[in-house]
């Protein structure tokens, strides 16, 4: 699935602030033709976690060190 691979690459890129603002990820996905449903499915399959700071939602991949 393209969306899943793209999310992994995006959220682990050293050029991207991690955790990343969800809005920026959604906009970039849309620009690539990744639809909301596909993005939601990929996010769920990867276990991407989200949190809010002052009304801004951020996404990040689960920390493998803490999940082991």
CHARMM internal coordinates of N, CA and C (Angstrom, degrees):
IC EDIT
DIST 1 N 1 CA 1.4411
DIST 1 CA 1 C 1.5343
ANGL 1 N 1 CA 1 C 108.60
DIST 1 C 2 N 1.3019
ANGL 1 CA 1 C 2 N 115.68
DIHE 1 N 1 CA 1 C 2 N 124.75
DIST 2 N 2 CA 1.4611
ANGL 1 C 2 N 2 CA 121.68
DIHE 1 CA 1 C 2 N 2 CA -177.03
DIST 2 CA 2 C 1.5238
ANGL 2 N 2 CA 2 C 111.67
DIHE 1 C 2 N 2 CA 2 C -61.24
DIST 2 C 3 N 1.3151
ANGL 2 CA 2 C 3 N 117.70
DIHE 2 N 2 CA 2 C 3 N -43.04
DIST 3 N 3 CA 1.4619
ANGL 2 C 3 N 3 CA 121.68
DIHE 2 CA 2 C 3 N 3 CA -176.60
DIST 3 CA 3 C 1.5261
ANGL 3 N 3 CA 3 C 111.09
DIHE 2 C 3 N 3 CA 3 C -61.47
DIST 3 C 4 N 1.3042
ANGL 3 CA 3 C 4 N 116.56
DIHE 3 N 3 CA 3 C 4 N -39.78
DIST 4 N 4 CA 1.4589
ANGL 3 C 4 N 4 CA 121.30
DIHE 3 CA 3 C 4 N 4 CA -178.50
DIST 4 CA 4 C 1.5341
ANGL 4 N 4 CA 4 C 110.35
DIHE 3 C 4 N 4 CA 4 C -65.31
DIST 4 C 5 N 1.3128
ANGL 4 CA 4 C 5 N 116.54
DIHE 4 N 4 CA 4 C 5 N -48.95
DIST 5 N 5 CA 1.4706
ANGL 4 C 5 N 5 CA 120.86
DIHE 4 CA 4 C 5 N 5 CA 178.67
DIST 5 CA 5 C 1.5191
ANGL 5 N 5 CA 5 C 110.95
DIHE 4 C 5 N 5 CA 5 C -62.81
DIST 5 C 6 N 1.3211
ANGL 5 CA 5 C 6 N 116.24
DIHE 5 N 5 CA 5 C 6 N -39.98
DIST 6 N 6 CA 1.4602
ANGL 5 C 6 N 6 CA 120.41
DIHE 5 CA 5 C 6 N 6 CA 179.94
DIST 6 CA 6 C 1.5243
ANGL 6 N 6 CA 6 C 111.02
DIHE 5 C 6 N 6 CA 6 C -64.76
DIST 6 C 7 N 1.3240
ANGL 6 CA 6 C 7 N 117.64
DIHE 6 N 6 CA 6 C 7 N -42.17
DIST 7 N 7 CA 1.4644
ANGL 6 C 7 N 7 CA 121.25
DIHE 6 CA 6 C 7 N 7 CA 178.72
DIST 7 CA 7 C 1.5286
ANGL 7 N 7 CA 7 C 111.45
DIHE 6 C 7 N 7 CA 7 C -62.04
DIST 7 C 8 N 1.3094
ANGL 7 CA 7 C 8 N 116.93
DIHE 7 N 7 CA 7 C 8 N -43.85
DIST 8 N 8 CA 1.4627
ANGL 7 C 8 N 8 CA 120.33
DIHE 7 CA 7 C 8 N 8 CA 178.36
DIST 8 CA 8 C 1.5256
ANGL 8 N 8 CA 8 C 109.66
DIHE 7 C 8 N 8 CA 8 C -60.08
DIST 8 C 9 N 1.3275
ANGL 8 CA 8 C 9 N 116.20
DIHE 8 N 8 CA 8 C 9 N -48.43
DIST 9 N 9 CA 1.4613
ANGL 8 C 9 N 9 CA 120.54
DIHE 8 CA 8 C 9 N 9 CA -179.10
DIST 9 CA 9 C 1.5295
ANGL 9 N 9 CA 9 C 111.20
DIHE 8 C 9 N 9 CA 9 C -61.66
DIST 9 C 10 N 1.3185
ANGL 9 CA 9 C 10 N 116.18
DIHE 9 N 9 CA 9 C 10 N -42.61
DIST 10 N 10 CA 1.4618
ANGL 9 C 10 N 10 CA 121.31
DIHE 9 CA 9 C 10 N 10 CA -178.02
DIST 10 CA 10 C 1.5198
ANGL 10 N 10 CA 10 C 111.45
DIHE 9 C 10 N 10 CA 10 C -66.38
DIST 10 C 11 N 1.3147
ANGL 10 CA 10 C 11 N 117.21
DIHE 10 N 10 CA 10 C 11 N -47.83
DIST 11 N 11 CA 1.4606
ANGL 10 C 11 N 11 CA 120.86
DIHE 10 CA 10 C 11 N 11 CA -174.95
DIST 11 CA 11 C 1.5227
ANGL 11 N 11 CA 11 C 113.89
DIHE 10 C 11 N 11 CA 11 C -77.96
DIST 11 C 12 N 1.3189
ANGL 11 CA 11 C 12 N 117.63
DIHE 11 N 11 CA 11 C 12 N -10.89
DIST 12 N 12 CA 1.4718
ANGL 11 C 12 N 12 CA 120.56
DIHE 11 CA 11 C 12 N 12 CA 177.37
DIST 12 CA 12 C 1.5176
ANGL 12 N 12 CA 12 C 112.22
DIHE 11 C 12 N 12 CA 12 C -110.07
DIST 12 C 13 N 1.3081
ANGL 12 CA 12 C 13 N 117.70
DIHE 12 N 12 CA 12 C 13 N -0.77
DIST 13 N 13 CA 1.4621
ANGL 12 C 13 N 13 CA 121.71
DIHE 12 CA 12 C 13 N 13 CA -178.86
DIST 13 CA 13 C 1.5312
ANGL 13 N 13 CA 13 C 110.76
DIHE 12 C 13 N 13 CA 13 C -65.23
DIST 13 C 14 N 1.3321
ANGL 13 CA 13 C 14 N 117.17
DIHE 13 N 13 CA 13 C 14 N 132.57
DIST 14 N 14 CA 1.4672
ANGL 13 C 14 N 14 CA 119.47
DIHE 13 CA 13 C 14 N 14 CA 176.94
DIST 14 CA 14 C 1.5342
ANGL 14 N 14 CA 14 C 111.96
DIHE 13 C 14 N 14 CA 14 C -68.36
DIST 14 C 15 N 1.3174
ANGL 14 CA 14 C 15 N 117.07
DIHE 14 N 14 CA 14 C 15 N -15.65
DIST 15 N 15 CA 1.4626
ANGL 14 C 15 N 15 CA 121.61
DIHE 14 CA 14 C 15 N 15 CA 179.79
DIST 15 CA 15 C 1.5247
ANGL 15 N 15 CA 15 C 112.87
DIHE 14 C 15 N 15 CA 15 C -84.67
DIST 15 C 16 N 1.3290
ANGL 15 CA 15 C 16 N 116.80
DIHE 15 N 15 CA 15 C 16 N -8.14
DIST 16 N 16 CA 1.4643
ANGL 15 C 16 N 16 CA 122.32
DIHE 15 CA 15 C 16 N 16 CA -176.59
DIST 16 CA 16 C 1.5202
ANGL 16 N 16 CA 16 C 108.57
DIHE 15 C 16 N 16 CA 16 C -111.40
DIST 16 C 17 N 1.3195
ANGL 16 CA 16 C 17 N 115.78
DIHE 16 N 16 CA 16 C 17 N 137.15
DIST 17 N 17 CA 1.4639
ANGL 16 C 17 N 17 CA 120.21
DIHE 16 CA 16 C 17 N 17 CA 175.36
DIST 17 CA 17 C 1.5213
ANGL 17 N 17 CA 17 C 108.42
DIHE 16 C 17 N 17 CA 17 C -66.29
DIST 17 C 18 N 1.2873
ANGL 17 CA 17 C 18 N 117.03
DIHE 17 N 17 CA 17 C 18 N 129.70
DIST 18 N 18 CA 1.4543
ANGL 17 C 18 N 18 CA 121.23
DIHE 17 CA 17 C 18 N 18 CA -179.55
DIST 18 CA 18 C 1.5133
ANGL 18 N 18 CA 18 C 108.42
DIHE 17 C 18 N 18 CA 18 C -122.94
DIST 18 C 19 N 1.3041
ANGL 18 CA 18 C 19 N 121.42
DIHE 18 N 18 CA 18 C 19 N 124.46
DIST 19 N 19 CA 1.4490
ANGL 18 C 19 N 19 CA 126.12
DIHE 18 CA 18 C 19 N 19 CA 4.79
DIST 19 CA 19 C 1.5261
ANGL 19 N 19 CA 19 C 111.60
DIHE 18 C 19 N 19 CA 19 C -69.16
DIST 19 C 20 N 1.3052
ANGL 19 CA 19 C 20 N 114.72
DIHE 19 N 19 CA 19 C 20 N 157.64
DIST 20 N 20 CA 1.4601
ANGL 19 C 20 N 20 CA 121.98
DIHE 19 CA 19 C 20 N 20 CA -174.06
DIST 20 CA 20 C 1.5309
ANGL 20 N 20 CA 20 C 110.03
DIHE 19 C 20 N 20 CA 20 C -107.58
DIST 20 C 21 N 1.3256
ANGL 20 CA 20 C 21 N 115.94
DIHE 20 N 20 CA 20 C 21 N 144.28
DIST 21 N 21 CA 1.4590
ANGL 20 C 21 N 21 CA 119.14
DIHE 20 CA 20 C 21 N 21 CA 176.53
DIST 21 CA 21 C 1.5286
ANGL 21 N 21 CA 21 C 109.08
DIHE 20 C 21 N 21 CA 21 C -62.65
DIST 21 C 22 N 1.3120
ANGL 21 CA 21 C 22 N 116.05
DIHE 21 N 21 CA 21 C 22 N 127.53
DIST 22 N 22 CA 1.4608
ANGL 21 C 22 N 22 CA 121.62
DIHE 21 CA 21 C 22 N 22 CA -178.81
DIST 22 CA 22 C 1.5281
ANGL 22 N 22 CA 22 C 111.15
DIHE 21 C 22 N 22 CA 22 C -57.43
DIST 22 C 23 N 1.3131
ANGL 22 CA 22 C 23 N 117.14
DIHE 22 N 22 CA 22 C 23 N -39.20
DIST 23 N 23 CA 1.4636
ANGL 22 C 23 N 23 CA 121.11
DIHE 22 CA 22 C 23 N 23 CA -178.96
DIST 23 CA 23 C 1.5249
ANGL 23 N 23 CA 23 C 110.96
DIHE 22 C 23 N 23 CA 23 C -59.05
DIST 23 C 24 N 1.3291
ANGL 23 CA 23 C 24 N 117.46
DIHE 23 N 23 CA 23 C 24 N -41.47
DIST 24 N 24 CA 1.4648
ANGL 23 C 24 N 24 CA 121.28
DIHE 23 CA 23 C 24 N 24 CA 179.50
DIST 24 CA 24 C 1.5235
ANGL 24 N 24 CA 24 C 110.96
DIHE 23 C 24 N 24 CA 24 C -66.40
DIST 24 C 25 N 1.3274
ANGL 24 CA 24 C 25 N 116.84
DIHE 24 N 24 CA 24 C 25 N -40.02
DIST 25 N 25 CA 1.4666
ANGL 24 C 25 N 25 CA 121.08
DIHE 24 CA 24 C 25 N 25 CA 179.27
DIST 25 CA 25 C 1.5257
ANGL 25 N 25 CA 25 C 109.69
DIHE 24 C 25 N 25 CA 25 C -65.19
DIST 25 C 26 N 1.3198
ANGL 25 CA 25 C 26 N 116.53
DIHE 25 N 25 CA 25 C 26 N -44.70
DIST 26 N 26 CA 1.4687
ANGL 25 C 26 N 26 CA 121.07
DIHE 25 CA 25 C 26 N 26 CA -178.94
DIST 26 CA 26 C 1.5279
ANGL 26 N 26 CA 26 C 110.65
DIHE 25 C 26 N 26 CA 26 C -63.21
DIST 26 C 27 N 1.3242
ANGL 26 CA 26 C 27 N 117.17
DIHE 26 N 26 CA 26 C 27 N -43.17
DIST 27 N 27 CA 1.4706
ANGL 26 C 27 N 27 CA 121.15
DIHE 26 CA 26 C 27 N 27 CA 179.04
DIST 27 CA 27 C 1.5277
ANGL 27 N 27 CA 27 C 111.30
DIHE 26 C 27 N 27 CA 27 C -63.95
DIST 27 C 28 N 1.3311
ANGL 27 CA 27 C 28 N 117.17
DIHE 27 N 27 CA 27 C 28 N -42.64
DIST 28 N 28 CA 1.4635
ANGL 27 C 28 N 28 CA 120.76
DIHE 27 CA 27 C 28 N 28 CA 179.59
DIST 28 CA 28 C 1.5243
ANGL 28 N 28 CA 28 C 110.44
DIHE 27 C 28 N 28 CA 28 C -65.64
DIST 28 C 29 N 1.3303
ANGL 28 CA 28 C 29 N 116.83
DIHE 28 N 28 CA 28 C 29 N -40.44
DIST 29 N 29 CA 1.4638
ANGL 28 C 29 N 29 CA 120.83
DIHE 28 CA 28 C 29 N 29 CA 178.28
DIST 29 CA 29 C 1.5247
ANGL 29 N 29 CA 29 C 110.26
DIHE 28 C 29 N 29 CA 29 C -62.44
DIST 29 C 30 N 1.3155
ANGL 29 CA 29 C 30 N 116.04
DIHE 29 N 29 CA 29 C 30 N -44.15
DIST 30 N 30 CA 1.4673
ANGL 29 C 30 N 30 CA 120.72
DIHE 29 CA 29 C 30 N 30 CA 179.72
DIST 30 CA 30 C 1.5302
ANGL 30 N 30 CA 30 C 110.71
DIHE 29 C 30 N 30 CA 30 C -60.48
DIST 30 C 31 N 1.3379
ANGL 30 CA 30 C 31 N 116.69
DIHE 30 N 30 CA 30 C 31 N -40.79
DIST 31 N 31 CA 1.4605
ANGL 30 C 31 N 31 CA 121.00
DIHE 30 CA 30 C 31 N 31 CA 179.42
DIST 31 CA 31 C 1.5287
ANGL 31 N 31 CA 31 C 111.93
DIHE 30 C 31 N 31 CA 31 C -63.47
DIST 31 C 32 N 1.3247
ANGL 31 CA 31 C 32 N 116.82
DIHE 31 N 31 CA 31 C 32 N -26.38
DIST 32 N 32 CA 1.4633
ANGL 31 C 32 N 32 CA 121.68
DIHE 31 CA 31 C 32 N 32 CA 178.39
DIST 32 CA 32 C 1.5244
ANGL 32 N 32 CA 32 C 112.85
DIHE 31 C 32 N 32 CA 32 C -90.22
DIST 32 C 33 N 1.3203
ANGL 32 CA 32 C 33 N 116.36
DIHE 32 N 32 CA 32 C 33 N -2.10
DIST 33 N 33 CA 1.4592
ANGL 32 C 33 N 33 CA 120.19
DIHE 32 CA 32 C 33 N 33 CA 179.64
DIST 33 CA 33 C 1.5133
ANGL 33 N 33 CA 33 C 113.97
DIHE 32 C 33 N 33 CA 33 C 88.56
DIST 33 C 34 N 1.3288
ANGL 33 CA 33 C 34 N 117.16
DIHE 33 N 33 CA 33 C 34 N 15.46
DIST 34 N 34 CA 1.4657
ANGL 33 C 34 N 34 CA 120.96
DIHE 33 CA 33 C 34 N 34 CA 177.34
DIST 34 CA 34 C 1.5275
ANGL 34 N 34 CA 34 C 107.36
DIHE 33 C 34 N 34 CA 34 C -87.56
DIST 34 C 35 N 1.3028
ANGL 34 CA 34 C 35 N 116.22
DIHE 34 N 34 CA 34 C 35 N 119.13
DIST 35 N 35 CA 1.4541
ANGL 34 C 35 N 35 CA 121.52
DIHE 34 CA 34 C 35 N 35 CA -177.58
DIST 35 CA 35 C 1.5192
ANGL 35 N 35 CA 35 C 112.85
DIHE 34 C 35 N 35 CA 35 C -78.20
DIST 35 C 36 N 1.3325
ANGL 35 CA 35 C 36 N 115.12
DIHE 35 N 35 CA 35 C 36 N 165.98
DIST 36 N 36 CA 1.4680
ANGL 35 C 36 N 36 CA 121.01
DIHE 35 CA 35 C 36 N 36 CA -178.32
DIST 36 CA 36 C 1.5287
ANGL 36 N 36 CA 36 C 112.08
DIHE 35 C 36 N 36 CA 36 C -58.70
DIST 36 C 37 N 1.3237
ANGL 36 CA 36 C 37 N 116.45
DIHE 36 N 36 CA 36 C 37 N -44.71
DIST 37 N 37 CA 1.4692
ANGL 36 C 37 N 37 CA 120.23
DIHE 36 CA 36 C 37 N 37 CA -177.55
DIST 37 CA 37 C 1.5287
ANGL 37 N 37 CA 37 C 110.78
DIHE 36 C 37 N 37 CA 37 C -64.61
DIST 37 C 38 N 1.3254
ANGL 37 CA 37 C 38 N 117.01
DIHE 37 N 37 CA 37 C 38 N -42.76
DIST 38 N 38 CA 1.4668
ANGL 37 C 38 N 38 CA 121.09
DIHE 37 CA 37 C 38 N 38 CA 179.91
DIST 38 CA 38 C 1.5349
ANGL 38 N 38 CA 38 C 110.16
DIHE 37 C 38 N 38 CA 38 C -65.02
DIST 38 C 39 N 1.3195
ANGL 38 CA 38 C 39 N 116.59
DIHE 38 N 38 CA 38 C 39 N -42.07
DIST 39 N 39 CA 1.4610
ANGL 38 C 39 N 39 CA 121.41
DIHE 38 CA 38 C 39 N 39 CA 179.25
DIST 39 CA 39 C 1.5313
ANGL 39 N 39 CA 39 C 110.40
DIHE 38 C 39 N 39 CA 39 C -64.80
DIST 39 C 40 N 1.3198
ANGL 39 CA 39 C 40 N 116.80
DIHE 39 N 39 CA 39 C 40 N -42.35
DIST 40 N 40 CA 1.4612
ANGL 39 C 40 N 40 CA 121.42
DIHE 39 CA 39 C 40 N 40 CA 179.34
DIST 40 CA 40 C 1.5296
ANGL 40 N 40 CA 40 C 111.11
DIHE 39 C 40 N 40 CA 40 C -62.65
DIST 40 C 41 N 1.3324
ANGL 40 CA 40 C 41 N 116.38
DIHE 40 N 40 CA 40 C 41 N -42.56
DIST 41 N 41 CA 1.4599
ANGL 40 C 41 N 41 CA 120.86
DIHE 40 CA 40 C 41 N 41 CA 178.86
DIST 41 CA 41 C 1.5232
ANGL 41 N 41 CA 41 C 110.73
DIHE 40 C 41 N 41 CA 41 C -63.52
DIST 41 C 42 N 1.3290
ANGL 41 CA 41 C 42 N 116.52
DIHE 41 N 41 CA 41 C 42 N -45.76
DIST 42 N 42 CA 1.4687
ANGL 41 C 42 N 42 CA 121.12
DIHE 41 CA 41 C 42 N 42 CA -179.78
DIST 42 CA 42 C 1.5267
ANGL 42 N 42 CA 42 C 110.11
DIHE 41 C 42 N 42 CA 42 C -62.48
DIST 42 C 43 N 1.3122
ANGL 42 CA 42 C 43 N 116.14
DIHE 42 N 42 CA 42 C 43 N -42.75
DIST 43 N 43 CA 1.4639
ANGL 42 C 43 N 43 CA 121.12
DIHE 42 CA 42 C 43 N 43 CA 179.88
DIST 43 CA 43 C 1.5278
ANGL 43 N 43 CA 43 C 110.61
DIHE 42 C 43 N 43 CA 43 C -60.65
DIST 43 C 44 N 1.3135
ANGL 43 CA 43 C 44 N 116.43
DIHE 43 N 43 CA 43 C 44 N -43.47
DIST 44 N 44 CA 1.4622
ANGL 43 C 44 N 44 CA 121.11
DIHE 43 CA 43 C 44 N 44 CA -179.85
DIST 44 CA 44 C 1.5291
ANGL 44 N 44 CA 44 C 111.00
DIHE 43 C 44 N 44 CA 44 C -65.66
DIST 44 C 45 N 1.3345
ANGL 44 CA 44 C 45 N 116.65
DIHE 44 N 44 CA 44 C 45 N -45.43
DIST 45 N 45 CA 1.4675
ANGL 44 C 45 N 45 CA 120.84
DIHE 44 CA 44 C 45 N 45 CA -178.91
DIST 45 CA 45 C 1.5250
ANGL 45 N 45 CA 45 C 112.24
DIHE 44 C 45 N 45 CA 45 C -63.02
DIST 45 C 46 N 1.3304
ANGL 45 CA 45 C 46 N 117.09
DIHE 45 N 45 CA 45 C 46 N -33.83
DIST 46 N 46 CA 1.4620
ANGL 45 C 46 N 46 CA 121.37
DIHE 45 CA 45 C 46 N 46 CA -179.46
DIST 46 CA 46 C 1.5242
ANGL 46 N 46 CA 46 C 112.94
DIHE 45 C 46 N 46 CA 46 C -84.78
DIST 46 C 47 N 1.3142
ANGL 46 CA 46 C 47 N 116.73
DIHE 46 N 46 CA 46 C 47 N -10.98
DIST 47 N 47 CA 1.4537
ANGL 46 C 47 N 47 CA 120.05
DIHE 46 CA 46 C 47 N 47 CA -179.09
DIST 47 CA 47 C 1.5240
ANGL 47 N 47 CA 47 C 113.05
DIHE 46 C 47 N 47 CA 47 C 70.45
DIST 47 C 48 N 1.3319
ANGL 47 CA 47 C 48 N 115.46
DIHE 47 N 47 CA 47 C 48 N 29.68
DIST 48 N 48 CA 1.4580
ANGL 47 C 48 N 48 CA 119.91
DIHE 47 CA 47 C 48 N 48 CA -179.52
DIST 48 CA 48 C 1.5196
ANGL 48 N 48 CA 48 C 109.12
DIHE 47 C 48 N 48 CA 48 C -61.61
DIST 48 C 49 N 1.3140
ANGL 48 CA 48 C 49 N 114.75
DIHE 48 N 48 CA 48 C 49 N 130.48
DIST 49 N 49 CA 1.4484
ANGL 48 C 49 N 49 CA 121.38
DIHE 48 CA 48 C 49 N 49 CA -178.09
DIST 49 CA 49 C 1.5212
ANGL 49 N 49 CA 49 C 109.58
DIHE 48 C 49 N 49 CA 49 C -98.23
DIST 49 C 50 N 1.3123
ANGL 49 CA 49 C 50 N 115.87
DIHE 49 N 49 CA 49 C 50 N 152.23
DIST 50 N 50 CA 1.4560
ANGL 49 C 50 N 50 CA 120.21
DIHE 49 CA 49 C 50 N 50 CA 178.99
DIST 50 CA 50 C 1.5183
ANGL 50 N 50 CA 50 C 109.97
DIHE 49 C 50 N 50 CA 50 C -133.06
DIST 50 C 51 N 1.3133
ANGL 50 CA 50 C 51 N 114.35
DIHE 50 N 50 CA 50 C 51 N 155.04
DIST 51 N 51 CA 1.4518
ANGL 50 C 51 N 51 CA 120.73
DIHE 50 CA 50 C 51 N 51 CA 175.03
DIST 51 CA 51 C 1.5202
ANGL 51 N 51 CA 51 C 108.13
DIHE 50 C 51 N 51 CA 51 C -154.03
DIST 51 C 52 N 1.3074
ANGL 51 CA 51 C 52 N 116.85
DIHE 51 N 51 CA 51 C 52 N 162.08
DIST 52 N 52 CA 1.4645
ANGL 51 C 52 N 52 CA 122.61
DIHE 51 CA 51 C 52 N 52 CA -178.59
DIST 52 CA 52 C 1.5138
ANGL 52 N 52 CA 52 C 110.47
DIHE 51 C 52 N 52 CA 52 C -116.68
DIST 52 C 53 N 1.3167
ANGL 52 CA 52 C 53 N 114.98
DIHE 52 N 52 CA 52 C 53 N 138.88
DIST 53 N 53 CA 1.4549
ANGL 52 C 53 N 53 CA 122.35
DIHE 52 CA 52 C 53 N 53 CA 171.70
DIST 53 CA 53 C 1.5208
ANGL 53 N 53 CA 53 C 106.54
DIHE 52 C 53 N 53 CA 53 C -130.58
DIST 53 C 54 N 1.3062
ANGL 53 CA 53 C 54 N 115.59
DIHE 53 N 53 CA 53 C 54 N 116.69
DIST 54 N 54 CA 1.4685
ANGL 53 C 54 N 54 CA 122.26
DIHE 53 CA 53 C 54 N 54 CA 179.95
DIST 54 CA 54 C 1.5329
ANGL 54 N 54 CA 54 C 112.08
DIHE 53 C 54 N 54 CA 54 C 51.44
DIST 54 C 55 N 1.3143
ANGL 54 CA 54 C 55 N 116.25
DIHE 54 N 54 CA 54 C 55 N 42.08
DIST 55 N 55 CA 1.4580
ANGL 54 C 55 N 55 CA 121.17
DIHE 54 CA 54 C 55 N 55 CA 176.17
DIST 55 CA 55 C 1.5155
ANGL 55 N 55 CA 55 C 115.49
DIHE 54 C 55 N 55 CA 55 C 82.39
DIST 55 C 56 N 1.3285
ANGL 55 CA 55 C 56 N 117.39
DIHE 55 N 55 CA 55 C 56 N 3.00
DIST 56 N 56 CA 1.4698
ANGL 55 C 56 N 56 CA 120.85
DIHE 55 CA 55 C 56 N 56 CA 178.40
DIST 56 CA 56 C 1.5212
ANGL 56 N 56 CA 56 C 107.79
DIHE 55 C 56 N 56 CA 56 C -106.90
DIST 56 C 57 N 1.3314
ANGL 56 CA 56 C 57 N 115.23
DIHE 56 N 56 CA 56 C 57 N 126.56
DIST 57 N 57 CA 1.4575
ANGL 56 C 57 N 57 CA 120.12
DIHE 56 CA 56 C 57 N 57 CA -179.32
DIST 57 CA 57 C 1.5262
ANGL 57 N 57 CA 57 C 109.97
DIHE 56 C 57 N 57 CA 57 C -88.25
DIST 57 C 58 N 1.3301
ANGL 57 CA 57 C 58 N 115.71
DIHE 57 N 57 CA 57 C 58 N 136.26
DIST 58 N 58 CA 1.4566
ANGL 57 C 58 N 58 CA 122.63
DIHE 57 CA 57 C 58 N 58 CA 178.06
DIST 58 CA 58 C 1.5224
ANGL 58 N 58 CA 58 C 109.16
DIHE 57 C 58 N 58 CA 58 C -121.11
DIST 58 C 59 N 1.3316
ANGL 58 CA 58 C 59 N 116.68
DIHE 58 N 58 CA 58 C 59 N 147.80
DIST 59 N 59 CA 1.4618
ANGL 58 C 59 N 59 CA 122.95
DIHE 58 CA 58 C 59 N 59 CA 176.21
DIST 59 CA 59 C 1.5135
ANGL 59 N 59 CA 59 C 109.27
DIHE 58 C 59 N 59 CA 59 C -118.75
DIST 59 C 60 N 1.3374
ANGL 59 CA 59 C 60 N 115.44
DIHE 59 N 59 CA 59 C 60 N 147.36
DIST 60 N 60 CA 1.4613
ANGL 59 C 60 N 60 CA 120.50
DIHE 59 CA 59 C 60 N 60 CA 171.92
DIST 60 CA 60 C 1.5217
ANGL 60 N 60 CA 60 C 109.36
DIHE 59 C 60 N 60 CA 60 C -154.88
DIST 60 C 61 N 1.3152
ANGL 60 CA 60 C 61 N 114.98
DIHE 60 N 60 CA 60 C 61 N 154.53
DIST 61 N 61 CA 1.4566
ANGL 60 C 61 N 61 CA 120.23
DIHE 60 CA 60 C 61 N 61 CA 175.71
DIST 61 CA 61 C 1.5235
ANGL 61 N 61 CA 61 C 108.03
DIHE 60 C 61 N 61 CA 61 C -73.27
DIST 61 C 62 N 1.3228
ANGL 61 CA 61 C 62 N 117.70
DIHE 61 N 61 CA 61 C 62 N 150.16
DIST 62 N 62 CA 1.4600
ANGL 61 C 62 N 62 CA 119.65
DIHE 61 CA 61 C 62 N 62 CA 177.61
DIST 62 CA 62 C 1.5282
ANGL 62 N 62 CA 62 C 109.91
DIHE 61 C 62 N 62 CA 62 C -59.70
DIST 62 C 63 N 1.3039
ANGL 62 CA 62 C 63 N 115.51
DIHE 62 N 62 CA 62 C 63 N 145.41
DIST 63 N 63 CA 1.4589
ANGL 62 C 63 N 63 CA 120.79
DIHE 62 CA 62 C 63 N 63 CA 178.53
DIST 63 CA 63 C 1.5264
ANGL 63 N 63 CA 63 C 108.83
DIHE 62 C 63 N 63 CA 63 C -77.47
DIST 63 C 64 N 1.3278
ANGL 63 CA 63 C 64 N 115.70
DIHE 63 N 63 CA 63 C 64 N 111.03
DIST 64 N 64 CA 1.4668
ANGL 63 C 64 N 64 CA 120.04
DIHE 63 CA 63 C 64 N 64 CA -176.28
DIST 64 CA 64 C 1.5201
ANGL 64 N 64 CA 64 C 112.22
DIHE 63 C 64 N 64 CA 64 C -62.88
DIST 64 C 65 N 1.3248
ANGL 64 CA 64 C 65 N 118.16
DIHE 64 N 64 CA 64 C 65 N -32.18
DIST 65 N 65 CA 1.4534
ANGL 64 C 65 N 65 CA 121.07
DIHE 64 CA 64 C 65 N 65 CA -179.90
DIST 65 CA 65 C 1.5233
ANGL 65 N 65 CA 65 C 110.76
DIHE 64 C 65 N 65 CA 65 C -64.46
DIST 65 C 66 N 1.3358
ANGL 65 CA 65 C 66 N 117.13
DIHE 65 N 65 CA 65 C 66 N -38.56
DIST 66 N 66 CA 1.4624
ANGL 65 C 66 N 66 CA 120.96
DIHE 65 CA 65 C 66 N 66 CA -178.75
DIST 66 CA 66 C 1.5220
ANGL 66 N 66 CA 66 C 112.07
DIHE 65 C 66 N 66 CA 66 C -81.81
DIST 66 C 67 N 1.3358
ANGL 66 CA 66 C 67 N 117.33
DIHE 66 N 66 CA 66 C 67 N -22.11
DIST 67 N 67 CA 1.4602
ANGL 66 C 67 N 67 CA 121.07
DIHE 66 CA 66 C 67 N 67 CA -177.39
DIST 67 CA 67 C 1.5245
ANGL 67 N 67 CA 67 C 112.56
DIHE 66 C 67 N 67 CA 67 C -85.72
DIST 67 C 68 N 1.3237
ANGL 67 CA 67 C 68 N 117.64
DIHE 67 N 67 CA 67 C 68 N -12.34
DIST 68 N 68 CA 1.4762
ANGL 67 C 68 N 68 CA 121.23
DIHE 67 CA 67 C 68 N 68 CA -176.14
DIST 68 CA 68 C 1.5059
ANGL 68 N 68 CA 68 C 111.36
DIHE 67 C 68 N 68 CA 68 C -75.38
END
COOR INIT
IC SEED 1 N 1 CA 1 C
IC BUILD
